[in-house]
Every structure is written in C-alpha cells, then in structure tokens.
Amino acid sequence: MITSWFAVLVLAWVLYFVLEGFDFGVGILAPVLGRDEHERGAAIRTVGPFWDGNEVWLVAAVGVTFAAFPAWYAALMSALYLPMVAILLLLAIRGVALEFRGKHDSATWRRRCDLLLAASSGGIVLLWGAVLGVFVDGLALGADGEVTGTGLSRSLGPLFTPAAGLGALAAVGAAILLGATFLALRTTGPVRRRARDVARHTGTFGAVALLLIGIGTGSRLTLAAAAIVFIAGLQARRSREATSFAAVATAVAATVVAVFTTHGDVVLRSTLDPAWSLTRASAAAGPEALRLITVAGVIILPGVLIYQAWSYWVFRRRIASDRVPS
C-alpha cells in the first residue's frame, strides 16, 4: 500500500507540473508573443478554461503527501516554509491577473495584468524548479527527522545551492517550451507562427539543461527526457505541433519521475548522514490511515481525471490570434 500511494503521489506531481507547466509558460510568453492587445488576449484565452482546474493537482499532491507520508510532509514544510508561502502568494497573484484582466475596459489595465501574469508565472516556475533541485540534493535532516538550522538560513539556504539553481533554470526552459508548444497547438495566425519559432529554438536549450541534470543525478530517465525535448524541437520545426507538445509533456513527466525516484526508496536524503534520511516506509502513515485514504482516493481521483479530460475535449478548438475583417 505504501508503494501504491507513492505512485499516486508521483502521478499527482507529474500531472501538476505538466498541466500547470504550460499554463505558466503561456503566462510568461503571452506579453512576448502577443504584439498587440488582441494577440495577447488570444494567447491567454488558450488557458482560460483550464488553469484553475490544473491547480487541483497541486492540492492533490500536497494532500496525498500530508495524509500518506506525514513525516515527509512535516520535514519539507518546516524546511521550505518561506518558499512554499511565496509560491502560494504568487499563485494568488496569477489568479487575480487572469480573472481581473477583462473586468475593466482599459488597454492599460489589461497590459498591467499581462505583465503581472508574466512576472508571477516566472516567479512560480523559478521557485518550483529550485524546490525540485532540493528534492534531489536533500536537506540537513538530523537523527530526529527535523531539519537543522534556524532563521532564514534554514528556509532559504537550501535554495542557494547548485542543484537548486540548476533546477530553477531547467524549470524556466521547460515551462517556456511547454507554453510555446501549447500555444502553437491551440492558436492560429501570428501567435502560432511565433510560438513555433520559440519552441524550435528553446528545444535545444531544454535538451542541454536536461542533459546536465541527467549527468549530475545519473538518472537515465532525465537523459531520455533530454533526447525527447530535442526531438520536440525538431517536430516544431516541421509544424507537427501535437507531436511536439506530446514530446515535451513526456519529457517533463519523465524528469519529475526521475526527481522523485533518484534515491530509490529514500524520499528525502539527509545531507548530514545517509542513515538519517527519510524512506518511504519511515515517512508513511500507519496501515489504518492508508486504508482510510484509499477509500477516498478510489472515489475521488477517477472522477477528477474524467472531468478534466472532458473539459479538454470540450475546449479543444484553436483560438484565432489573427484579426477577422469586419
């Protein structure tokens, strides 16, 4: 049961980073690829029906961690409290920018919302990338399972490491590539053409970033993801948008799986002493708690998956970024 819930946890994080990944990428790229208000609005409308539903997987991932692996949750939240709070605040700012963009009939107002959307999306991506780098690198866990240190150095120190920095850079590249391939798939006109160009050029950067991570972690999954991202860039060059987006999504999913399985059964490595690391078994809840959440999971998770797949099918048509003569 512990292994099953760990698989569900990884699945929730994979869905979150893939689905919200292109949301963040579109938020970053919309002010760049959209040369006027109409084009920027078309780019943002591609994620309008989906972004709040995609956030459900963050709730699911955090909820499963809390319920199924409470010791892991406690160590992460106590050590990375400030970055997590910053992510939540930036998510709120992004939501306000998306929801309030059309509430005031002013080009200046919409332009400011677009810039706020880009800034908050970029900040979220950087922080999540750094946090994933911390997952790979580990934390200063003591023998009692608590993270050592006090003050700001305890919560912010782990973000200023080579692994966290590399993770942040790789996350930005992945979000831009996901956003570009998604926009190329979901729009027509000038935004589509510019998105294809960005995807083509970013594919090389993304492949290099994943290659470095794969070499650093020794993960074959990440090395495979680097090859897939390179192929995605080639597919974008050939205007095969669906194949390109699917390849990038697969690469991101493989990278997330690699991050959570780098150390095998160890879910959080101790940088002080390997014997103090948290394993799946030591971090998991008791058998009764796992059985209880299994009942809830069997009822809720399939419904969420079905509803989200249906919403993507309903809003599957492209959005025109070119102006239609009146």
N, C-alpha and C positions, 0 to 999 in steps of 0.2 A: 504493500500500500504506500510506503514511503516513496518508492521508485515511481509509482504511478502519479502521485501528487507532484513530485519533482518534474515529471514530464509535462503535467498540466501547467505548472508554473512557468517552465521554459516556453511552452506554447503561447501562454498569455503575453510574455515579454516579446516573443517573436512577432505576434500579431500587432502589438502596440508599436514597436519600432518600425515595422514595415508600413502599417496603415497611417500612423501619425508621421512617419518619416516623409511621405510625400506631401502631407499637409504642411509640415514645417518647410519643406523645400519650395512649395508653391508660395508660401508666405514670404520667404526670402527672395524669390525670383520675380514675383509679381511687379514690384516697382522697377525692376531692371528690364524685364522683357516687355512690359506694357509701356509704350511710348506716349500714350495719352490716357485720359480717364476711362474711355470705353474699353481699351485693351486691358488695362489693369483690372477693371471690373470683370471682364470675361475670364481672366486668369483666376481671380478669387472665387468666382461662381463655380468653378470646377470642384472646389472642396466644400462649398456651402452646404450641400445636403449630408455630408459625411463626417465633418471634423468632430462634432460633439459625440457622435456615435463611436468614432475611433477611440476617443478618450476613455470609453468604457473599459478597454483592455488594460489601461493603467490601474483603474480601480480593481479590476480582477486580479492583476498581477500582485499588487500590494496586499489585497485582501487574502489571496492564497498564501503569500509569504507569512502574513500575520497569523493565519489560522493553522496552517500546516507546519510551518517552520518558525515558531515564535522566537527561539534563541537567535536565529539568523536575522530575523526582523529587528530584534532588540539591539543587536550589535551594529547593524547598518544604520538604523535611525539615530542611535546615540552618537555614532561616529560622524555621520554625514548629515546632521540635523540642519545646519545652515544651508548647504547646497540644495537639500530637498525643499526647504521653505522657499528658497529663491526660485526653484523650478515651479512650485505651486503659484507663486505670485506672478511669474511670467506667463503661466498658462491662463491665469485670470485676465491679465492684460491683453493677451492674444484674443481671448474670447470676447472681451469688450470691443476690441478693434474690429473684429469680424461682425459682431452683432449690431454695433452702433454706426458702422460705416454708411449705411443707407438711411439713417434716421434724421439726417439734416441735409437739406438741399443746398449744398455748397461744395464747389470743387476743392476749395482749400481744406475744408473739413475732411473730405474723403482722402485727399492727399496725405494729411496728417495721420489718418487712421492706417493708410497703407504703410507709411514709414514706421508707425508703431507696431504694426503686424510684422514687418520685416525684422525690426530690432528684437522684439520679444521671441520670434521664432528662432532667430540666430542664437540668442542667449540660451534658450532651452536646449538647442542642439549641442552647443558647446558644453553645457553642464552635464547633459546626459552622456556625452562622449567621455568626459573626464570621469564620471562615475563608473562607466563600464571599464575604463582603464584601471580604476581602483579595484574592481571585482577581480581583475586578472592579477594585479600586483599584490593585493592583500592589504590587511590593516595590522596595526600594532596590538594584536589581541594578547591579553595576559592569560594566566592559567585559569582565572575565574570566568573567562569568556568576555570580559569587559575590555574596551579599548583604552589603552593608557594615554596619559596626557591631559592637559587642562586648557581651558580658554579657547581662543580662536585657533591655536595651533592644532588642537585635537580635531576640530571640524573642518578646517580649511587646509591644513597641512597636507592631507592625502591628495588634494587636487593639484598640488605643485610638485609633481613627480614626473619623470619622463613617460611613464606608462599613461598617466592621466592626460598629459599634453598630447601624446600621440593619439590617444583615443578621441580627444576633442577635435583634432584636425581631421581624423578619419571620419568622424561623425558629420562634420560640416560637408565634406566631399560627398558622403553617401546621401545626405539629405538633398543637396543640390542636384545630384544625379537622379535620385528618385523623383524629385519635383519636376525636373526637366523632362524625363521620360513620361511622366504622368500628364504634363501639360501637352506634350506632343501627341499623346494618345487621346486626349479629351477636348482639344480645341481645333479650330480651323483658322486659316488666314495667317497673318504675320506672327502672332504669338506661337503658333505651331512651328513655323519655319525657324524662328529664333530659338525655341526650346530644343529643336533637333540639333541645332548647331552647338548649344550649350552641352547637351548630352554627349555629343560626339567628342568634344574637347575634354569634358570632365571625366569621361570614361578612362582616359589614360591616367589622370590624377588619382582617381579612385582605385584603379588597379595597382598603382605604385604604393598607395597608402595601405591597402590590404596586404600587399606583398610584404611590406615592412612589419606589419603586425603579425603576420603569419610566421615570419622568420624569428621575430622576438619571442613569440609564445610557443613556437614549434608546432603550431596547430595546422594539420593538413586541411581541415575544413576551411580555414581562413585563406590558405594558399589556393584552394579550389575556388573560393569566392573571388580572389583577385583575377583568376582566369575568366570567370563568368562575367565580371564587370568589364573586362577588356572586350569580351565578345559583345556585351551590350552596347558599347561604344561603336563597334563595327556595324551592328544591326541598326543603330540610329542613323549612321551614315547612309545606309541603304533604305531609309524611310520605313523600316519594319518596326513601327512603334510598339505594337503589342508584344512582340518578341523581346524587344529591348527592355521594356518595363518589367516583363516577367523575369528576365535575366537579372536585372538589378535587385528586384524584390527577393529572388532566390539567394543572391549573394549576401544581402543584408541579413536574411534569415539564417544562413549558414554561419555568418560571423557572430550573431547573437548566441546561437547554439554553442559555438566554439568558446565564447567567453564564459558561459555557464558550465562547460564541461572540461575546461582546460586542466583543472587539477583533479579530474576523476571524481571520486566520492567526496572530496573536500569542497564545500560550498563557499568557505571564506578562509583564506590562508592567513596564518599568523606570520608576520614578518619578524617576530621576536624568537619564536621557537615553533617548528613544524608540529610538535606534539600538542600545542595549544590551539591548533586550527579547528574550525568547526566542520564537522562532517554532516552528511545528510541524516544519519542516524542520531547523532548527538544534538542536532538542531531541530529535529522533528518533534511534533506534538505526540501525545500519548495515543494508543490504539483507539480508545473510545472517541476522542476528539476527531481523529481521522475518519472513523466510520460515520460520525455525525455529519461532517462537511462533505463526505462522499454522497450522502443522500441529497444534500442541497445542490451539489455540483451536477449530479445526473439530471436534475430537473431544470436548472437554470442555464448552464452552458450551451446545450444544444439549441435552446430557444434563442439565445443571443446570436449564435452563429447563423441560424436560419434567417432571422430577421435582418441581420446585416447583409447577408448575401442577397436577399430580396431587395433591399434598398439600393444596392449597387446595380442590380438588374433594372430597376425602375428608372434610375437616372444614368443610363448607360450611353445616351446620345452625346455627341460632341457639342461644344458651345462655340458659337461663331465669334471670333475676335475681329473679323473684318466688318466694315460698315456696309449695311444694305441700303442701296439708294432708295429714297422715299419718292 
